[in-house]
């Protein structure tokens, strides 16, 4: 089974892969994944950012994706607050990482594709390179003109890379 995860989901995919003793996972795609500690490449404190800060850190083109919370309907704001509460519950007090995870991906025996937006300022491309190097068969691909969510900013390029990987 091919497993794909983005950001926090990428961290979850990495944790799943290092525990896949049954060999169910046949391939991994991590998109701008959090989850590890990389010396000199801290994870931006996403919870400390206001709406503009999120846009500045998460997107190559922040003006295109910046949302003024004053213009968001109350029910949408409530959903966003619930999403943030869930994210905090999963991330816990670990600052979006497992301090031991970077030592474990070498156990993963399947090819792993790490896709990274060239303009990600939440987890930088250098962070992604270190993450990829930790996998036994990890490969980093940088998505131009994309930030933390290349599947949104550069969906065609991102999905083309995933499709090519899936056909290998």
N, C-alpha and C positions, 0 to 999 in steps of 0.2 A: 504494500500500500504506500503510495506517495503521500507525504504529509507536508502541508504548507502552513506557515504561521508568520504573522507580521507583528513586529514590536513586542508587546507582552506575549502575544501568541507564538512568536518565534522562540521566546524563552521557554514557553511550555513545550513546544516541539522538541527543542534541544533536551529538555529534561526527560521527555518521553523516550527519545532515541537512546540516551545513555542507560535507560532501564529496560530496553526492548530485548530481553534475553530470549524471547521466543522467535525473534526474527520476523515479526509481522511487518515491520517498516522496511520498505524496499528503496525508498528515496526520501530525501529531505530538502525542503526549500525554506530558508529563513530569510525574511525580508526585514532589513533594518532591525534585527532582533536585539532586545535587551537581554539581561540575564547573567552576564559575566562581569568580573572586575578586570579591567585592562589598565595597567600602570600608566599614568599620564593621560588617560582618556576617560575622564569621569562622565557618568551618565548625567545629563541635565536633570535637575529637579523639576520634573514636569508639573508636580503639584503646586509649586511656587509661582508658576507662570500665570499671568492674566491672559485674556483672549488674544490680545495682540502679541504677547510673548510666545504663545503657542504657535501662532502663524509664523512669527519670525524664526522660530527654531525648527518647525516641522516642515516648512515648504520652501522650495526653491524660489517660488514667486509668491511671497506672503501677501501682497496686495490682492492677488486674485482669490486667495482662500481665506483671508481675514474676515471674521464675522463679528459685528458689533452686537454684543449680548442685548443691548437695549432694543434691537429690532427683532429679537427672537421671541416668538409666542411663548406664553407661560408654560404650556404643556411640553413644548420642546425643551425649554430650560429645565423642567423637572426631569425629563428623560436624560438630559446631559448630566445633571447632578447625580442621578441614579447610576449612570455609567461610571462616573468618577468614584462614587462610593464602592462600586464593584471592583474597579481597578485598584483602589487603595486596599481593599480586603485581600485581593490576590497578591499584590506586591508586598503588603504588610510593612513591617519596619525595616525591610532589607534593602531599601533604596533601589529597587528594581533589579536586584541581582541576588544570586546565590554565590556566596564567597568561595565555594568549592567547585563550582561548575566548570570553570575553565580548565581544570585538570582532567576532566572526564571525557570530553568529546573524542579523544584519541581511541577510545573503546568502540566507537561507532564504526561499523564495518560496511556502511553503505555510502555511496557518493552523496555529497552534501553541497548544494548550491546556496551560496549566500548572496543575495541581491541587496545592493546598497545605493541609496540616492546620493549623488555626489555632493549635495548641499545639506545633508542631514546634520543638524546641530544639536540633536538630542543624543544620538549615538553616532559619532563621526565615522567617516570611511576608514580612518586609521583603526578605530575600535573594531570595525567590521573585518579588517585585514587580520587583526590578531585573533578574532573569533574564528575566522576561516582556517587559519594556520593551526588551530587547536584540534581540528578534525583530522582523522586519518586520511580522508579523501575529500577535503574541503576545497571549494573553488569560489573565489569572490568575483562577482561581476558588478561593476559600477554602472548605475543608470544615470545618464547625463540629464541635466535640467530637472532633477527631482530631489526632493528632500526625504523626510522620514517615511513618507507614504508614496513611493513611486508607483504603486498600483493605481493611485488616484491621479497624480500629476502626469505620469507617462505610462498610461495603462497599456497601450499597444506594445511599446518596447519591453515592458515588464512581462507581459503575458507571452510575448514571443520568446523571451529567454527561458521562461518556465516550460513552454511547449517544446523548445529545442532540447532542454534538459530531460524532459519526460520521454523523448524519443531516443535518447542515447542508449 
